[in-house]
Amino acid sequence: REQTQVAKLQVQQQSGTAQLAQANAAGQSVLSLLQ
């Protein structure tokens, strides 16, 4: 049971990190458009 909980948390963390990276990339492309 604990293992599945840990696995869930890891997946959530990874998807959160991926979303952050995507948002970061989007922000950078917007900045480059403005320049």
C-alpha positions in Angstrom: 0.0 0.0 0.0 2.7 2.5 0.9 4.6 1.6 -2.3 1.6 2.6 -4.4 1.3 5.8 -2.5 5.0 6.6 -3.1 4.6 5.7 -6.8 1.6 8.0 -7.1 3.6 10.9 -5.5 6.5 10.3 -7.8 4.3 10.4 -10.9 2.6 13.6 -9.7 6.0 15.2 -9.1 7.2 14.2 -12.5 4.1 15.6 -14.3 4.3 18.8 -12.2 8.0 19.2 -13.3 7.0 18.6 -16.9 4.3 21.2 -16.7 6.7 23.7 -15.2 9.2 23.0 -18.0 6.5 23.5 -20.6 5.4 26.8 -19.0 9.0 27.9 -18.8 9.6 27.1 -22.5 6.4 28.9 -23.5 7.4 32.0 -21.5 10.8 32.1 -23.1 9.3 31.8 -26.6 7.0 34.7 -25.8 9.9 36.8 -24.5 11.9 36.1 -27.7 8.9 37.2 -29.8 8.7 40.5 -27.9 12.4 41.3 -28.4 
